[in-house]
Amino acid sequence: MVFWRGLAAGLVLCGIAAVRVEAQRLPGGVEPVHYSLRLEPDLKAATFAGSETIEVVLDRAATTITLNAAEIEFESVRAYVVPAGVVVGDADKKGRETAIDLATLGRLQDGGNPQTAEVTLDAAEEQATLHFARALPAGRAVLAIAFKGILNDKLRGFYLSKSKTRSYAVTQFEATDARRAFPCFDEPGLKATFDVSLVVDAGDTAISNTRMVSDTPGPGPGKHTVAFAQTPQMSTYLVAFLVGDFACSKGKADGVPIRACATPDKVGLTRFSLDAAKYLLHYYDSYFGIKYPLAKLDMVAVPDFEAGAMENFGCITYRETELLVDEKNGPVPAKMEVAETVAHEMAHQWFGDLVTPEWWDNLWLNEGFATWMESKAAEKWQPKWPYAQSVAADKNGILDEDAGRTTRAVLAQAETPAEINEMFDDIAYGKAGAVIGMVESWVGEERFRKGVQAYLAAHRYGNATSEDFWSAQTRVSGLPVDKVMQSFVEQPGVPLVTIGDRDSSGEKLAVAQRRFFLAASSEGSAGHTGANERWTIPICLRDIGCTVLTPETTTINTAAPFFYANAGDKGYYRTAYSAAELKAIVASAETALTPAERIGLLGDSWALMRAEQGSVGEFLDLVLAVKQDPSETVLESGLGKVATIDSQIASEQDRARLDAVVLREFGPVYSALSPQGRHESFDHAQLRAALFAELGRAGDPAVLAEAQRVTKELFAPTKKGEKQVDPAIADAAVELAVAKGDSEMYDLLVRVAQNAADPDLKEDALRTLTRFQSPLLVVRTLEYALSDEVRNQDSWTLIALLLERRETQDLAWEYVEQHWEAVAKKATANSGTRIVEATGAFCSVERRDEVASFFAEHPVESSERTLAKSLDSINDCIALRATQQPKLHEWLDTHSRK
């Protein structure tokens, strides 16, 4: 599943005692084999009726069976015992049952008199226990259950999703919400097969995991019943069904029909993602060595959808912005994101769906692998797009997250739904993905692929653990992959690899490792005493080769006069060099390092400055050294941190002086980049946009005037095709212009947000509303976020962005405090946690204490860990400002005189 870009959900506390909630796993002793589901949603009433039969195997006689159910009303429960040797229902050619015929089963036992169960519900545990007067014997049994439920508005389970014209019934079950749609054994290790049928209105259709096998009228007037083929063995969280008037574009790859679907008004935006899926299915068939497991693949854009996307087996669901884009005129960044999201979810069809983690503690096997694979596969399809640079930039953020006090090991315990929900974080996605990428780079692409194939072949249609994965890689490669992965997966934090001086021969370099903490105030950071973690690290030196750094390693052999200790920026560690070696690297960075390596160098410099192993001035010197870099991602990796220095470190007096340096140093760089019209490369256009945005932030009068002109022209009522706006700077121009914008401009953006047919344009307009700085308009945006005009999935974004920006965060926080009841009412299962996370952008003792006090009085579900992380972030910012503000002042004294 893709949650949201820039993901940084709550992290497990490290070194902080937390009260554990009692485990909510099922008691065991019952294994589901097959479900036959029949559901009838009522979209007008926002309810549904359902019936199911579940074939189970009991390992011992029992008078009770406990399964999962939440917000489900049981109407009846019966249990049938299946006599030994009896096949229930028809069988396919392979001997698997395709249906459960209760009438036949009833005739085989007690004259057709099954046991009726009494049901007791435990809402807190999300469980239902079925009580039987006579013990069910060990062996096979069938549970027949009739039930009712609600189509909720919380974007979880079986829920109601709305477009401007109608409602849809859709599902989102990961991690523990299948139980809101039907009673089930809702744990990933309890796989079964599923038959699904849906009774829907005559004008609607239905989509599920497998192909449709029948569509019959009734029951009753105005209804028809859509039935689907039996699924393969799969976990409950991967079941999906959607009801509405979805329209689809169609294609095929390797003999598999593929559809990309959306609401009818947006089906024209599905062609790009369909083309991506066609390429990727063939690529994955080859990469995994196992053909796509199902007979069809559907991808469906859902109007209301909290996650980025969800890998339901054969029926992937998406937020509209993650699937829909104009294939001809859509901006490249939007296309890159769609391609990556499609690649991520399709990788899950093998890695997560075909082979599934035994339990949620191994979530990283799903999400880390798909996160690593998304850019690898998308780059194969579109090799001209800068995926490697994007991965390097993202990894810098992950390393910074993981170097905080509040982090967790990749492999961590999670028992309750709240704890499981918190596992979907940067560690499971970003860190795990980066570690997998490091291992592949060290092992070699082909050997790593064979290890993946061995792992999948051994566990197909089953469940697996971390050990299963790294053991397969170790056997195939002959390298100590298990020791490397175990050290990175089972320990929290980031290694710091310190490269010392050369010995007298010039062929050996001193090397050491220790745990790196981003903030100097972290426990153990002064000399890192008390931090006992040590890693087995594959260190790959540029143009030299790889070596494995163990906790005992003290030297690296190299006779090369120049080296960089993180080739391709694939390693998951920070690197500190001696002054002499660092000077040589910086001097040759533009010619000797790749763009990804330069991004890593900037990231290391920033992180070491944060840890008081460098100064803000040294970091700014490095940014100026790469100011002519042809890569926008490299330049943005520096300029983005300059904006952070402006926001978190500089005094009001020094903000103006820092802006003056930015204008002096980067103004000529921008002036030299003339527009190149229709033939302008993506990289060149992105570079101009980044510089335009930074110069505007720093107050360049000419840039701000151009931003106003471009924005007025964009919103002027002209005929189609008349606008002559430089597309490269259009988005940046609007963001700059609206900072001082008035209510008239604000109203224009609101209309775009409400009426735009293109989901990306709609989202951009919503986000741009948070750029207005007038207090009246800031309050309007907050009120708008809580209104019915904004979808629940988007409301938190507006609030979080206002909380994160220095210019608006005070007013936004006061509003949130005063209107918390409305904020909480609008929140979905995860958005409250994201608002808690946004408060980590504050940088004062006063705000820190207010945040701690407020959320102690108004606790947010599943946010204890996130709150601890946010408070740590505030403390770190306070310390950073105190330490580096004087050093910034000194640096500006020197550079302001130039």
N, C-alpha and C positions, 0 to 999 in steps of 0.2 A: 504494500500500500504506500502511496505517496501522500504524506500529510500536507504540509505547506512548505513552500520554498523559504529558505532561511530558518528552517525548523530549529527550535531551541526550547523544547518542552522541559518540564521539571526533571531534575536528576536525583538519583538516589543519594541520600546523605552519606557523606564519608566522614567518620569521626564524630557524628552527632547522633545521640540516642534518639530513636524514633519508636513510638508505641506501635507494635504490630497488631493488626487486626487478625482475628481468628481466621485460619485458612478456610476457603470456601470451595475446595475441591469436592467432587462427588465421592461417596464412600467406596465405590468400586464394587466388584463382584458381578456386574452386569455389563455385557458388551453389546452395543447395537450392531446389527448386521445390515438392515435395510429399512428405509423409511418410504412410505407411500403417502404423499401429502396432497391434500385438496383444499384450496383456499378460495374464498369468494369475498373480494374487497368491495365495500360500499364507499365510493369516493365522496359522495355528497354527505353522508353521515360520519365519515372519517372512522369507520369501523371495519372489521372483517370477521367472517365466520370461517372456521376451519375444521377439518377432520383428518386424522392420520392413523396409520397403522405402523407400528415399529416392531420389527422382528428382532428379538434379543436372544442372547445366550447367557444363562445364569450359571455361574460356576459352582453354586451350591443352592440348596433349597432355601426359599426366602418367603416371608410373609409381607415384606415391604420392598419397594423399589423406589429409589430417589433419583429424580432427574431435575433438569433446570427448567424454570419457567419464571418469567417476569412480566407483570401487567397482563397476565393471561387469566381468563375466567374458564374454569373447567366445567363442562356440562355433563359429561359422562366418561367413565373409564371402564373398559372391560379387558380381561386377560384370557387368552386362549393358550392352552398347552399344545405344543406340536409333538405328536408321537414320534418316537425314534424311527428314522428311515423314511419319513413322509416328506415329500417335496411340496411346499406350499406354493400354489400358483404355477403359471407356465414357466418353462425354462427356455433360455436361448440355446444356441448351438454349442456354447461353451459350458452349459450346465448351470448357468447363473439364473436365479429366479428373477422374473421381470414384473411380477405383481403378486400381491397376497390376496387370495380368494377366501374371504372370511366365511362365506356360505359353505364352501367345501370343507374348510377347517372345522366349522361348527358341527358338521355332520359326523366328524371323526371322533368327537369326544363328548361324552355326557349328553348325548342327544341334542347337541347344539346349545347347551347351557353354559356359557362362559361365566367366570367369576366377575362380579362387579366390585370395583375398588372404591374405598373412601379416600378422599384427598385432603391432606393437610398442607397448607402453604406457609412458607417462611420467606416473607418479602425481603427481609434484610439479607438473607443468604441467597436469594433468587433461586430457590429450590422448591420443588413439590414432592411430597412423599405419598406414594400409593400404598394403601393398606389393604391386605386381602385376608379374608376369614380363614381360608385354608392355604397352607404353604404351597407356593409354586415349586415344582420339583426342579432339580438341576437339569440343565439342558435348554432346549429351544422353547420360546414362548412368543406370543404376539400380543402387543398392547394396542387396543383400539380406543382412540381418544377423540372426543368432540369438544371443541373449545371456541372461545370468542376472544377478540382483542381490539385494540384501538390503533388507528393509523395516526401516530403521534406527530408532533411538530418539532421534535428534538433531533431530527436528522439521524436517528439510530433505530435499529430493528426494522420493522415494516412500517414505513412512515409516509406521510403525505408531502409531496413536492408540487410546487405551483408555478406555472408560467402565467403570463398576463391573461391568458384566455381560458385556462382550465387547470384541473388538478391531475396529478399522477400518483400512483401507488408504487413505491420503489423500496429497495432494501439496502441496508448497510449493516453487516453482521460482525465484522471484525472490531473488537476482539471477542466480546462476550454478549452479543446482542441477538443471535439467532433465537435465543430463548424468549425474545419479545415477539417473535412471529409464530413460533410453534414450540410446544414442549419437546425437549430434546436433551441428549447427553452432550452438552455444549463444551466439550474439551477437545483440543486439537488431536490428541492421541486416539480418540474414540471415532475412528473413521467408519463410514458406512456408504452404501449406495442409496440413491434417492430417485423415486419417481415423483414428478411434480405435475399437477394439473391445476388450472386456474379458471374459475367461472367469472367471466367479465362481461361488461356491457357490449351490446351488439356492434357499436361503432368503434370499439377499442380492440387492440391486439395485446399480446403478451410475449415477453421474452424471458428465457431462463437459461440455465447452464448448457443444456443440450438442444438438439434440433427438435422442432415441432414434429410430432408423429400423427396428430389428429386434431381436427377442429370441427366440433359438432354443435348443432343448435341446442339451446336449452341448457339446464332445465328451466323452464318457465319462459314467458315472453320477454323479448328484449335482451336475452342472454345467450352466450355461447361458451362452450368449454374447450379450452386449449390444453392439450396434453403433450408432454415432452418425453423424449427417450430417457431411459435409465442412465444415470450418471455413472462414472467410474467410482471406485472407492475414494472418498474424500471427507474432509472435516466439515463440521456444520458451519463454521464461519465463512466457508467459501460458497455456500448455497446462495443463489440470487434469483429473484423474479421481479419483473417490472410490468406495470399495466398502464396503458395510455394509447396515444395516437402517434407514437414514434415513427419517423420516416428515416430511411436508411439509404446510403450509397453502398454499392456491392462490388466485390472483387474476389479474387481467388489466388492462392499461392500454394504450391506443392499439392494441388488437388483439394485443398481445404477452402470452403467458402468463407469469406470474411465480409462482415458488414460494419460500417461506422454509422451510428444512428444518433438522432437528435430530435428535438421538437420540430414540427414541419417547417417552421419559419427559418430554421438554422441548418437544415440538411445540406444546403449549398456550401457550408463551411467544413464539411467532413472529408473532402477529397484528399487533402494533404495527409491527414492522419491515416486514411485508408491506404494511401501509397506507402506510408511508413510501415504500416502493419504488414503489407504484402512483402516488402523487402525483409523485414525483421523475422517473419515466420520462417522464410527460407534460410536466413542466416542462422537462426537458432536450431532449426532441424539439423544443420550441419555441425554447429558448434557443440551441441549437447550429444550428438550421436543417437538421439532418440527422436523419432518423428513426433510432431505435435500430437498430444494424446487424445484429442476430441475430434468429432466429425465436423465441427464448425467453430468459428470464433466471432463473437459479437463484441463491439465496443459501443457504449451508450453514454452520451452526455446528458446529465441530469440537472434540471434547473436549480434545485436546492440540494447541495451536496457539500458536507463539511470538509471531508478529506480532499486531497488532490485527486486521488483515484484509488480504486480497489480492485484487486486481482481475482475476483470471483472466477472460478474455473470455467472457462469458455464464455463468460459473460462479464467482461470488464466494465466497470462503471467509472465515470469521470465527472469532475467538476467541469463546467462548460469551457472555462479558459484553458483547461489542460488537454482538450481534444479538438476544439474548434478553432480554426484559423483560416484566413483567406489565403488560398494556395498561390495566388498571383500577386496580390498587393500587401499581404501581411508582413509585418516587420520581421527581420531575421531573428531577433531575440525571442519573439513569440513562437516562431517556428522551431527554434532550437529547444524551447521548453516543451512544446508538444511532442517533438520527436523523442526527447529524453523520457517523458512520462510514458509514452506508448512503449518504449523500449524497456522501461522499468517494469511495467505491469505484465508485459508479455514474457519477460524473463521469469517472472513468478509462476507462469503456467507450468514450468518444469521445476524451478527452484522455489518451493513453497507450496505448490498445489499438488504436483505429482509426488514430490517428496516433501514432507511437512515436518517441522520440528515437533518433538515429542511433547514439549510444554513451552510456555511463553518465556521461560528463562533463556531459551535458545532462539528467541525472536531474531537475533542478529543473523542467523543462517538465512532467513528470508530477506530481511531488509538490507543488511550489509551487502549481500551478494547482488541484489537487484540494483542497489545504489551504485556499486562499482560497475556493473554491467551496462547501466543505462547510457553512460557517456561512451563507453567502448563500442557498443553496438551502433549508437546514433552516429558516431564518427565514421564508422564503416560505410554508412549510408550517405552521409554528407561530409566528406573529408575536408572540405574547404572551410568549414566552420570551426571556430577556436575552442573546441571542447576541452582539450588538454589544459588550456589556460584557465578555463572556467573551473575545472576540477582542482587545479592548484589553488585558486583563490578561495574556493569553498573549504579546502582542507585547512587553510590558515585559520579560518573561523572555528573549525572543529578543534584544532589543536589548542586554540585559546580557551574554548569551552572546557576542554578536558584538563587544562592546566590550572583550573580554579580549585578552590578548596572543596566545593560541593560538586563532586563528580561521582562516578560509579564505575565498577568493572563492566565490561561488555556482557559477561555472563553473570547475571545477578538474580537473586531470588525474587519471585513475584507470585503471590497466591490469590489475592482478592482481585475483583474487577478493577478497583481503584489502583492497586499496585501494578496490575497488568497494563492498564491504560498509560501509566507513567513510563513504561518501558519503551514507548514509541517516541524516542528522543534522538538527539544528535549522536548519542553514543551507539545506539543500535543501527542507525542509518549511516551517518557520516564516518565515525571512527571505524566501525566494522568494515565499511566499504574501503576506506583508505588502507586498512591493514591487509585486506584481500588484495588490493592493487599492489602493495609493497611485496607481498609474497609472490604474486605472478611475475613481477618485474625481476625478482631474484631467481626464481625457479626456471623461468622461461615460459613464453606464451604457450607453446605446444605441450610441454610436459604438464603445465598447470591444467590445460584443457583436458588432457587425458585423465588427470586426477579427478576433475569434475565429472567426467563421463563415468568413471569407475564408481564414484559415490552415488550418482543417480541410478545407475544400473543395479547396484546392490540394494537400494531402498525404494525403488519405484512403487508407487501406490501405498507406501508405508510411511513410517515416521523415523526420524533420525536425531542424533545429538551432535554437539560440537566435536566430540571425540571421533565420531564416525567420519566427519568431514576431514579433519586434519590427519587422521590415520590413513585415509585413502590417498591424500596428497603425499604423505611421507612414503608410503609403499611405492607409488608410481615414480616419484622423483628421485628417491634414494637420498634425499636431503633431510635435515632435521626440521621439517616443517612443523611437526608436532610441538617441538620445544619453542620455536618462534611464536606460533599462534597461541599456544597455551600461555606464554608470558604476556602477550598483549591482550588476550581475551579474558584472562582470569585476574588480572591486576588493573587497578584504576590508574589513571594519570598518563603523563607524557614523559618519555625519556629525554634528557638533555645529553647530547654527545658533545664532549669538549675535546677539541683538537688542539694539542699543545705544540711546542716547538720541535723542530727536527733534532736528531742526535748529531754527533760529530761527523758521521758518515753521510748525512743528508738523505738517507734512505729510509729512516724510520721516524714516525711521528708518534709522540705520546698521545694516548687517547684514554678517556674515562667516561663513565656514564653515571647518572643519578637522576632521581625524579625531579622534574622541573615544575615549579609553581609560578604562575603568571604574576601574582602579587607578592611583593617582597615581605608583606606582613603575614603571609601564610605560615602555618606551623611547619617548621623544618626548613624554611626557605633560607634562613641565614646559615649558609654552609650546608643546608639540606640535612641537618642532623635530625633523626627521627623519621625520615622517609626511607623505608627499607626496601622499596620496590627496586628490582633490577630485572633487566630484560635480556633476551637473546635476540639480537638485532642484526638483520642483514644490512650491511653498510655497502652501498654501491658508489664507488668513486668515479667521477666523470672521466671517460676515455681510458679507464684503468681496469675496472672490473669490480666484483663484489667479494666481500669477506664477511664472515659472521662474527659479530662482536658479542662475546659472552660476558657475564659479570666479572670474569677473571681477566679479560683481555686488557693489556696496558699499552700496546703499541700497534700501529698499522704500518705495513711495509709499502713504501712507494718512493721511487726514484724520480718521479715526475716533478718538474719545477712548478707546475701549476696543477691544482686539483680542486674539485668541488665535491664535498662529502655527501651529496644527495643527488645522484644522477637522475635526471628527469623529474626531480622533485617527487619521487615515488615513496621515499621513506617516511614512516610515521614517527618523527622525532624532530626536536629542535637541535640546531647545531651552533656551537660557539667556537670561534677560531682564535688563534693567537693574533695579536695586533698585526704582525708582519704578514701572515697568511691572509687575513681579512683584507688588508690593504691591496694585496695582489689580486684578490678575487674582485673587489669593487672596481679596480682599475681596468679589468678586462671583462667586466660583466656584460657590456653591450655586444661584444664580439665573441666571447668564449662561452657564454651561458645561453641556454634556450630561454624563451619567454617564461615557461613554467618554472625554470630554475631561478630566474630573476624575481618572480613572484614569491618563491620560497625564501630567497635571500631577504627581501623586504619584510616578509613575515617573521623571520628569525630576528631581524633587527628590532622590529616593533615589540616582539615578545620579550626580548632581553632588556629593552628599555623599561618595559612595564615591571620587570623583576629587579630593577635597579642594577642591572649588569651592563648598562649603557645609558646614554642620555638622550633626551628628546632632540637635542641639537645634532647628535650623531645620526639619528634617524632622518632628520630633515636634510642633512648633508647627502645621505644616500638617495632620498627622493629627488633632490636637485641633480644628482649624478645620472639619473635615468630620465630626466625630463624630455629628452629627445627620443625616447623609446618609441618604436613604430607600433607597438602592441598597446591597444587601449586597455586591456586587462592588466598589464603591467603598470601602466601609468595610473589607472584607477586604484590599484592596490596601494599606491603611494598617496594619491590625492584624497582617497577616502579616509585615510588616517590623518591627513592634514585637517580635514573637516572635524575629525574626532578631537584633535588637539585644540582646535578652535572652540569646540563645544565643552570639552571636559577639563582642559588644562589652562588655557590662556585666561588671564585677567581681562577685564573690559578694555583697559588701556592697551594690552598686548594683542588683543584680537585685531585691533586696527593696524598695528604694526605688522602682524603676521599676514594680514590681507595685502598690505603694501608689497611685501616680499613676493607673495604669490603672483600679484599683478606684474611685477617687474620681471620675474623669472619665466613665467609661463605665457605672458601676453605675446611676446615675439614668436613663441612656438606655435601658438594658435594662428597668428597672422600669416605664418608661412604655409599653413594648410588651407589652400584655397579649395572651394567646392569644385567637384569634378562632374557634376551633373549626372545624367543617366548612367554613365559608365564608372561612377565612383565605386570603389571596392567597399565591402562591408567594414573591413578593418579601418580604412581611412575615414569613413563616415562616423564610426563609433569613436574614433580618436578625436575628431572635431567636436562631437557632442559632449564628450567628457571634459574637454578643455573649456568649451563654451559654458558648461554648467558650473565648473569650478571658478572661472573668472567672474561669472555672474554672482556666485555666492560671495566672492571677495569684493564685490561692489564696482566692477569695471563699468563706467558710465556708458561706453559705447555698446557693450554687450547687453546691459539692461535696457538701453533704448531699442536695440534690435529685438530683444525679447518682447517688448511691448508692441513693436510693429508687427512681428510675426504673429503674435497672439491675436491682435485685432484683425489681421487679415484672415486668420484661420476661422474666426467666428463671424466674419462679415457675411451678410446674406448675398452670396454671389451664385451665379450659375455653375453647374457642374463643369469642372475642368478649367475654370477661370483662375483659381488660386495659384499663385506662383510663390510657394513657400518652400524653403530649403528643408527637405524632409529629415535630414540628419539632425537638425537642431530643434525641430518642432516641439518635441516633448519637453526638452530642457527649457525652451523658451516659455512655454506655458507655465511650468513650475516656477520659474523665476518671476514671471509677470504677476501671477496670482498672489505672491507673498504680500504685495501692497495693493491687491485688487479690491474692488468695491463690491457692493451688493449686486449690481447689474451683472458683473462678470461671474459672480457666485451663482446667480440664477441660471446663467447660460450653462455652467458646468452641471448643475443639478438636472437640467433638462437632458443633457447628454447622458448622464448617469441613469436617468429614468427611461430614455427612449432609444438608446443606441442598440442596434440589432447585433453588432459585433461584440461578443463577450469581453474581448480584450479592451476595446474602447470604453465599454461600460465600467470595467474595473479601473482603468486608468483615470477616468473622470472621478470616480469615487475617491480614489487615493489622492487625487489632486486637490480635492476639497480640504484635505488636512494641511495644505500648504498656505492657506490664507492665515494671516497673522492678526487681523483686526479682532479684538476681543469679542465684539458682537458676532462676527462670523465664525469664530472658534466655537462659541456657544451654539450657534445655529448648526454647526456640523455635529456637535455632540447630541443635540436634540434630534437631528435628522437620523443619526446612527441608531437611536432608540425608537424611531418611528416605524410604522408598518411599511413605509416606502423602501426600507433597506432590509434585505434578506438577513435572517439570523446568521447565516454563514459569513456575511460580510460586516456585520455590525461591530464585532470586536476589532476588526482591522482598523477602522476609523479611530476608535478610542485608543488603541495601542499606539498608533502612529503619533497622535497628539500627545500622548504621555511620554513618548521617546524624544521629542524634539525640544531643545532648550527653550525656544521662543514660545512654546505653547504648553509645556508640561505643567506649570504651576496652575494655570487656569483649568486645564483638563483634570488634574488630580482633585482640585476642590469640587469640581462638578461631579466627578465619580463618587466622592465621599457623600455629597449631598443627595445624590440620586441613585444610590446603590440598589435600592429595591427594584427600580426600573432596569438597571443594568443586569442584575441577577435574573430577572424575569426573562430578559431577551437572550440570556446565555444558553448555549447548547452544552453538550456533554463536555466539551474541551475548551470553549472560548473563555470561560471564567479563569481558567488557569493561564491563558495567554495574556489576559489583562494583568494578572498578578506578575507575570514575567516582565511585562513592559515597564513596571515600576522600577526594575533594575537599572533603568537609564538615569535615575535621580543621582544627585551627587552632593548631598548635604546631610549633616547629622540630623537636622530637623526633619527632613523628609524621610530619612531612614526610620526614625522613631515613629513617625506618623504611620508609615506603611506597616511596620511591625504591629503597632497597636490596633490599627484598623482591621487588619486581616485576622488578628486574634479574636476580635469581637464579631467579625463577619467571615467566618471560615469558608473557603471555596473548596468544593469537592476535588479530591485528587491533586491538591496544590501544595501540600506541606513541603515537599521537596523543592518545588519551584520557588516558594516563598523564601526558603533558606538560601537558594541560589541568588535570588534578587537582592536580598539583604547583603550577601557577600559582595555582589557587584557594586552596590552603593558604597560599601566600606572600601572596596578597592579603588573606586573612583576618588573618594575623599583622600586616600593615601597617595594616589597618583598625582593629584592636583597639588598636594602639599609638597611632595618631593620634586616634581618636575617643573612646577611653575617658575621657581627661581632660575632654573637652568634654561628654560625657554626665554626668560627675560634676558639672560646673559647672551644667549645666541642671537637674539634680536638686536641687542646693543651692537653686536659685531656686524650683522648683516644689514641692519637698517642704515649703516653709514656708507655702504657700498654705492 
